[in-house]
């Protein structure tokens, strides 16, 4: 797999681009790693802490990365989209900023058509589930 800059695949830039490395991907799923949960510059921190709720954004960015990677193969630039729902979201802890090492962020495409996408996402740390759920995006 040829390395690709995550920031070239998502609309979020600067410190809002939360994912750092693509580990693996195929037509249906993507796996990424990041240590941005520990960064004091993480824009999702509140009162100096990063709540697990912010991991929904990590999952949404993994979805965007997956779409961008698929576009590099097909030559078709992905359509912009808007996150419209999160479902069956569960959290393993309240805060994640104190976890050493990297987070693993996975997204699996459950459905894709011309107007919408549905994904399952999961964020783990050393095999501990931190957040998981489903997300839907409407494409522009």
N, C-alpha and C positions, 0 to 999 in steps of 0.2 A: 504494500500500500504506500503510495507516494504521500509524504507529509503535506498537509494543507493547513494554512492559518485559519483557526476557528473564526477569527474576526472578519475574515473575507466571506463567511457563509451566513452571518446573522446581521440584522439591522442594528443591534446594540453595539456600541463602540466604547472605547476607553474602559473605565472601571465598571461600566454596566455590562460589558461582555464578560460573563461569569465563568465560562468554560475555557479550559486551556488546551487540552490535548484530545485528539481522536485516537482511541485505542484500537477499535475495530468497527466495521460497519458492513452491511450488505443491503439488499433491496428492502428488507423489512425492519431492520433495527440498527441502532448505533449505540456505542459505548464510549463514554468520554471520562476523563479524569480532570480534577481541578483542586487547587488549594486556596481558592479565593474566599472560602468561608472564614479563613483566619485573618484575612487582610483588614487592617483598620480602615482602609479606604473603600471597603465594600459599601456601595451606596444603599444597600438594603438593611444595613445596621440601624438599630434604633436604641438610643441610650447606651451605645457602646457594645451592644450584643446583636447576634444574628439569630433570629427565631427560625425554627424549623419550617414555619409557614413560607419563608422565603425560598425554600427548596422547590416550591411549585414553579417559580420563575426559572430555576435551573432546569427543571423538566421541560418547560416550554422552550427554552433556548436549545435544548437537545433536539427537540422536534424540528426547530428551524435549521439546525446544523444538518440533520438528516435530509431535509428537503434540499438544502444547498449541495450536499454531497451527491444526491441523486441527480441534481441538475448538472454536475460536472461530468457525469457519465452520458446523460441524454443530450446535453448541449442546450437544454431548455431551462431558462432562468425561472426559478420558482415564483409563483404569484405571491404578493404580499397577503398576509392574513391577520385576522384578529381572533385572539383567544376569547371564546364565548362561554365556555363552561368547564368546570372542574367537577369530577364526580368520584365518589368512593375514595376520597383522599384520607389517608391515615398517616399518622406521625409516630415515630418511635421515641422521640424525646422533645423537649420544649426548645432547647437552644443547641446550636451546632458549632458556634465559633471557637469553642475550646477543644475541639477534636484534633489530635495530631495527625499528620499524614494527609493523604488525598481523599477526596470524595469520589465515588464512582457513580456516574449518572448514566442511566440507560433509558432509551425510548424505543418503543416498538409500535410500528404503524399497524393499526387494527383495520382501518378503512381509509381509502383515498379515492376521491372522484374530482371532477372539474370544479366543484364548488365548496368542498369541505374535506377536512381530515379528522381522524380520531386516532389518538395514541394512548398507550399505557406508558407511564413513566415510573421509575424507581430510582431512589438515591440511597446509597449505602456507604458505610464507612467500616472497613475491616469486617465485612460480612454482617454488620448490624444494619437493619432496615431503619432508615431515618425518615423517609417519606415515600409514599407510593399512591398512585391513583390513575385516573383517566382524564384526558383533556380533549376538547373539541375546538377546532379552528374553522372559521368561515373564511374562504379565500375571496380576495377582491377581484 
